[in-house]
Structures are given as structure tokens and as C-alpha cells.
Amino acid sequence: MATKPILNLSTLVERPVIEIDGKKYHMLSPEELSVVDTHRFALWGQHIQEFTADEAKGPELQSLIDELAAKVLVDVPADVFAKLSGVQRFSAVEVFTMLLLARKAELVGAIGKTLASQTIGGASSPASNASSGATRAGGSTKRR
């Protein structure tokens, strides 16, 4: 039995803390997301990339960033949120995205450790003593 856990799960969620104008606020934790919300954040990330590539989508990009920042900055009062610039809101979204990716990397690592510790396939077959340069069985030995 393995003594070292391959994955650590906790039902107690610790929210990350950010500071705005010297005051601390909590952000959403990736641990709080449902499977559906995790997928939605991935889709929103794709939309951000698409909107960034198209200058005409600037207003849509800003609207999406504002919406996502509001979702991630769960503890920030509306008046404080209103003071944040677009770049500051985007920074909050990026930090949350990095936390989400770090969580996914942790899960991938746990899966990798599990797979690496398992024997893949059956027992190895013994090596053959036959030379790889042996004459083939059957057929003519006449040179062509």
C-alpha cells in the first residue's frame, strides 16, 4: 500500500487573497468551480484569445474581461471594483487562470504518477536465440 498520497483533496476551500489599495480581498478558488464552470472558463479563455486577435472585437473583449473579473473577485465591493482599470481587471482574470492551470497541472501529475507506478502490459517474453540474419524458412535459396 502506498504511504504517500498521489492526490490531496480538501473539503475546506482556501480562497486566494489579493490586495487593492492596501485592503485585502478574496478571489474565487479553482476548487470552488463545478465541472461545468471549469469548462466555461476554458471556453471564455478561448474567446479572449479570439477577441484579442481581432481589433474590431475590442468592446466584446472588454465586456468579457469585466464579466470574468466580477466572477473571480467575489469579495470585492462594487465601488472598489468600479475603480479598477481594464488592465487591473484583466490581471485578476490572468491570476485566476494561472491558479486554474496550476490545479490542472497537479491533477495531470497525479495521473502520471499513477500510470508510472502500474505495470503496463503482461510479462515480458524471453529473447529469441535465433539470429536475425538467418535464412528464411521455405521458398527458394537460389539467387535472383
Secondary structure, DSSP 8 states (H G I E B T S, - for coil): --SS-S----SS----EEEETTEEEE---GGG--HHHHHHHHHHHHHHHHHHH-GGGHHHHHHHHHHHHHHH-TTS-HHHHHHS-HHHHHHHHHHHHHHHHHHHHHHHHHHHHHHHHS--SS-------S-TT---SSS--S--
